[in-house]
């Protein structure tokens, strides 16, 4: 993938290619950055990439695109809207505020969120114990 390093510098190319990337360590090897002096020269630079070239996972959504989105659970109905996204080492957590259940914290994991549509409400399946209230009337509850 070709990326741009900004701000540009006189002694290096503005564009380079990502040659290797280690997801665990977060280290990236760029073409043309092959010694310590070159690496120090890009310290503090931003790496810009064309969004069309990025492969996003199901949950890779800009935080701003999530804020104020309605969240609906199959058993409890509307939980409210996303007010904040907390980043934790394990997974992100949505802070949802609604009139019926107040503040609800939902982990952003596969078991709770199947997909995040580009627009409209986000349907979730929250785990037992997240909300300390009976399921909403008319919900699709499978509990007895």
LINDAVEN-V538507 format. One record per backbone hydrogen bond with DSSP energy under -0.5 kcal/mol. NH is the residue of the N-H (numbers start at 1). CO is the residue of the C=O. If there is no record, write none. Layout:
nh={NH & NH}
co={CO & CO}
//
This chain:
nh={3 & 4 & 5 & 6 & 6 & 12 & 16 & 18 & 19 & 19 & 20 & 22 & 23 & 26 & 29 & 30 & 31 & 33 & 34 & 39 & 40 & 41 & 42 & 42 & 43 & 45 & 46 & 48 & 48 & 50 & 53 & 54 & 56 & 60 & 61 & 65 & 66 & 66 & 67 & 68 & 69 & 71 & 72 & 73 & 74 & 77 & 79 & 80 & 81 & 82 & 83 & 84 & 86 & 86 & 88 & 88 & 93 & 94 & 95 & 96 & 96 & 97 & 98 & 102 & 104 & 106 & 106 & 108 & 109 & 112 & 113 & 114 & 114 & 117 & 122 & 123 & 124 & 125 & 130 & 133 & 136 & 139 & 140 & 141}
co={16 & 48 & 14 & 4 & 46 & 9 & 3 & 1 & 17 & 29 & 29 & 27 & 21 & 22 & 20 & 28 & 17 & 30 & 32 & 35 & 36 & 37 & 38 & 39 & 40 & 42 & 6 & 4 & 46 & 2 & 50 & 51 & 54 & 57 & 59 & 62 & 62 & 63 & 63 & 82 & 66 & 80 & 122 & 77 & 124 & 73 & 71 & 71 & 97 & 69 & 95 & 95 & 84 & 93 & 86 & 91 & 86 & 106 & 84 & 94 & 104 & 81 & 102 & 98 & 96 & 94 & 104 & 92 & 107 & 109 & 109 & 112 & 123 & 115 & 70 & 121 & 72 & 112 & 127 & 131 & 75 & 136 & 74 & 139}
//
